[in-house]
């Protein structure tokens, strides 16, 4: 008997959930990296930020319009993370 698997199913909700998770993780990673100023942690934070931006762009591309306020909040949060990270690198 063959089982149905939805591992490859993509929905707007999946994109929004993944975006939310990526933004929250990035906030935490950037916060930790800028507190201890370890070069390796700052590099990881930069990578997390880049990944979260890519996830946000993916969610934007499949957005329905109803999600715009959420996507705007995510964008603002990532901008703040980027500013914090850039300030730490100076």
LODRENFI-537199 format. One record per residue: x, y, z of N, C-alpha, C, O in turn. Coordinates in steps of 0.02 Angstrom, whole numbers, plus 32768, in hexadecimal, padded with zeros to 4 digits. Each point is the difference from the previous one (the first is absolute). Example, Ala and Ser with C-alpha at 12.3 -4.5 7.8 and 13.67 -1.06 7.14 Angstrom:
! residues 2
82947EE481867FD3803B8000802D803C800080347FFF8021 7FBA80367FBB802A803B80037FD980378025801980378008 
This chain:
! residues 90
802A7FC680007FD6803A8000802D803E8000802E80058028 7FC380297FAC8027803D7FF97FE48036802F7FC3800A8003 8069801780217FEA8036802D800980437FDE802E800A7FDA 7FA480238034800580447FE780308028802B7FFB7FFF803D 803180257FA4802F802B80247FF880477FE77FFD800C7FC4 80008022806B7FF980477FEC80418026800C8000803D8009 80397F9F7FF780408020800C801180357FCC80248030800F 7FC37FC87FB58010802F7FCA7FC980327FF2800380257FCF 7FCA7FDC805B7FC9802F7FF780148044801B801780068039 7FE0802D7F9E800F804480167FC080297FFF7FDB80017FCF 8019802080687FC6802D800480178043801A80378005801A 7F9F802D7FE080108041801B800C7FFD804A802C8023801B 7FAE7FB3800880097FFA804880457FE5801080218017802F 7FF67FB77FAB80437FE5800B803580367FF7802E80058028 7FCB80237FA4803080367FF37FFF80338039803580188014 7F907FF980057FFC80318036801D7FE38040802380238025 7FCF7F9F7FE9801B7FE0803C804C7FFB7FFC8022800E8032 7FF87FE07F9480487FFC7FF780208045800680378007801C 7FA8802A7FC9801A804580048001801780488031801E8017 7F997FD6800D7FFD8013804780397FDF8027802180208028 7FE87F9F7FCD80357FDB80228045801C7FEF802B8007802C 7FE080097F948040801A7FEB800E8045801F8038800E8015 7F95801C7FED80088043801D800E7FFB804B802D8022801A 7FAD7FB58009800B7FF8804880457FE4800F80228016802E 7FF37FB87FAC80427FE3800A803680347FF3803280038024 7FC680247FA8803180347FEF800580338038803780168012 7F907FFF80098001802F8039802A7FE4803980298024801C 7FCD7F9E7FF480247FE18037804B7FF97FF0802A800D802B 7FE67FDE7F9980467FF67FED802580437FFE803880058018 7FA9802D7FCB801F80437FFD800A801B80478034801C800F 7F9A7FDD801B800580188045803A7FDF8024802780228022 7FDE7F9D7FD980367FDB8022804480137FE3803080098025 7FD47FFE7F99804080107FE0801880468013803C800A800A 7F9680257FFA80148044800F800D800A804A802180318014 7FC77FA2801580108004804880477FE9800D8024801F8027 7FF07FAA7FB980437FE58010803580147FCE803C7FF7800D 7FB080247FB9802E801C7FCE80337FCD7FE7803680147FE8 7FBB7FAD801C802C7FCC7FE57FFC80027FB37FC97FFD7FE4 807080077FFA7FFF80057FB77FDA7FC67FDE7FDD800B7FCE 802A7FB9804C7FDC7FC77FE37FB5800780087FDA7FF17FD2 8010802780677FB8800B800C7FE580387FD47FC87FFD7FE8 80618036800E7FEB80377FD47FF87FE77FB87FD380157FDC 805A7FBE800F7FFB7FE37FBD7FC07FD67FFA7FDD80047FCE 80167FD480657FC37FD880017FC2802B7FFF7FCE7FF07FDF 8034804880447FC7802E80017FF5801F7FBB7FC880097FEB 806F80077FF37FFB801B7FBD7FE07FCD7FD17FD780127FD6 803D7FAF80307FE37FCB7FD77FB57FF680117FD77FF77FD3 8018800B806D7FBA7FF980147FD680397FE47FC87FF57FE9 8053804780187FDD803A7FE57FF47FF77FB57FC9800D7FE8 80697FDD7FF57FFA7FF67FB87FCB7FCA7FF17FD880087FD2 80297FC380557FD07FCA7FF67FB98018800F7FD17FEF7FDC 8027803880597FBD801A80127FE6802F7FCB7FC480007FF1 806980287FF27FEB802D7FCA7FE87FD87FC37FCF80127FE0 80557FB880117FEB7FD67FC87FBD7FDF800E7FD67FFC7FD3 801F7FEF806A7FC07FE180127FC880347FFC7FC97FF07FE8 8045804D802D7FCE80357FFC7FEF800E7FB77FC580097FEF 806C7FF87FE67FF4800C7FB97FD57FC87FE27FD4800C7FD7 803A7FB6803D7FD97FC87FE97FB7800680167FD27FF37FDA 8024802180657FBC800880197FDD80397FDC7FC47FFC7FF2 8060803980007FE380387FDB7FE87FEB7FBB7FCC80157FE8 805C7FC07FF87FEE7FE97FBD7FC27FD57FFE7FDE7FFC7FCD 80117FE5806B7FC47FD680027FCA801F802C7FCF7FDF8011 8039806080017FD08022802C7FBD800A7FDE7FFC80047FC3 7FD1800180657FBC80097FE67FE7804880087FC8800F7FEB 805F801C80327FE98045800C7FE68007804780088035801F 7FD87F987FFB7FE780008044803B7FFF80317FFB80178038 803D7FCF7FB0803B7FF7802A802E803D800280347FFD8021 7FBB80387FBE802D80387FF78016801F8043803B80118007 7F987FF880278012801E804180347FD4802480308019801C 7FC67FA67FE3802F7FD1801E804480067FDE803480038022 7FCC7FFD7F9C803F80047FDB80248042800D803D80028004 7F9D80348003801E8041801080227FFE8044803880198008 7FA77FC8802A801E7FFA804380407FD77FFD803280118021 7FCD7FBA7FB9803D7FD77FF8803880297FE1803A7FFB8016 7FB6802B7FB7803280297FDE801E80338030803D800A8001 7F9A80178026801880318031802D7FDF80348034801B8012 7FB87FAB800580297FDB803180447FEF7FE3803380078021 7FCE7FE17FA080407FEF7FE1802B803D7FF4803D7FFD8004 7FA4803C7FED8026803E7FF7802180138043803A80168001 7FA17FE38035801D8010804280397FD0801080338015801B 7FC57FAB7FD580367FCF800B803E80147FD780387FFC8019 7FBD80187FAA803880137FD58024803D801B803D80038000 7F9D802E8017801E803C801E80297FEE803E803780198009 7FAE7FBC802280227FEA803C80407FDC7FEE8034800B801F 7FC97FCA7FB0803A7FD97FEB8035802D7FE1803B7FF8800D 7FB080377FCA802F802F7FE18022802B8034803C800D7FFC 7F9F80098036801D8029803580337FD880288033801C8016 7FC17FA47FF3802F7FD6802580407FF47FDA80357FF5801E 7FC8800D7FA1803A7FF27FD6802F803C7FF880387FF97FE7 7FB28041802E8028803C7FF8803A800080308028802F8001 
